[in-house]
Amino acid sequence: MRGRCPLIRGWCAVAALTLAVGIAAPRPSVAQTETPTPAPTPGGDCCSVHAGAGCDLSDCQSCVCSGDPVCCSSSPDADRWDAICVADTMDPTHGCNTLCPCAQTPVPTPTPGGPCCNPHEGPGCDIPDCQACVCGEDGHCCGLNFTCEPDGFCWDETCVLEASTDCSASCPCLPPLTPTPTPAATPGGDCCTAHGGPSCDDSTCSSCVCNIDRECCDNVWDQTCTDEASVECSDSCPCAGTGDCCSAHDPAPGCNETSCKECVCGIDSPCCSDGEGWDAECVSEANIECAAACPCAGAPAGTAVAWRAGGHLLLLRSPGLDGRIRIGVHADPFPPAGLT
């Protein structure tokens, strides 16, 4: 064999090269199988971006996806709850902001404890024995089966009252003050003067006024009631009016001298009636029939007078404004000046 190699050198070289190349040449590649990426799990926090369609709160998800179906699409180019979906949870257009808790600021939980003798937001109070006693009677005070509302009092006035009464042995709270009752105003009083009680001493006057103004008999007899007694009810009340008895001031009724007003209105009631008032006829009656009770200058000229010996009776005659002769009685033991 050694002697054949020189004869065929070229062939040996080619064979050797071919063998070497064949050994070094790579084998044909085998196609690799790719592992598929798993699809994102649906659902997640409705208020945060996440892979996978939809979110964990069904009402919130339904609202968002009704306006933006992409948020619930599982197609490869979607299949995620993105920032737009999160923004939709706070959009009031479809009311999603009321179904999704994303725009709501968490309400802080009141800190437990506080002064046992004062209302406070948190449940319980700072003295364990007092708290145990009060909450043993009223679980509300410790938030048992109850959520303390923000801006409210879990340990409220009722808890403080229980601490100061039922649990006073365990709680250093002062007993509640007993309010001093305000005495009721005594009914009655001067009908012509404002006073704190209801009604007034003259039943006829009181009835008249209270038929007009019920407050005068239900509450207090104030200045309004007094004014009504002097005006609208001047015929029933012994109160002086505001006008001069010796001058006409209609349609205002009555006059400023009680005795004169009562005398004149006893003869001529319209003089004390609201709307008709103290007119010239009433002034004439004040000067003639009621001269003794009225502070007027005297009977007008032409008055005829008869005096009964022994006094106590004075007959006055005078033509009235209507031409009729008027006769009045003057009960006085002494005759007017100039008469005997």
Secondary structure, 3 states (H helix, E strand, C coil): CHHHCCCCHHHHHHHHHHHHHHHHCCCCCCCCCCCCCCCCCCCCCCCCCEECCCCCCHHHHHHHHHHCHHHHCCCCCCCEECHHHHHHCCCCCCCHHHHCHHHCCCCCCCCCCCCCCCCECCCCCCCHHHHHHHHHHCHHHHCCCCCCCCCCCCECHHHHHHHHCCCCCCCCCCCCCCCCCCCCCCCCCCCCCCECCCCCCCHHHHHHHHHHCCHHHHCCECHHHHHHHHCCCCCCCCCCCCCCCCCCCCCCCCCCCHHHHHHHHHHCHHHHCCCCCCCHHHHHHHHCCCCCCCCCCCCCCCCEEEECCCCCCEEEEEECCCCCEEEEECCCCCCCCCCC
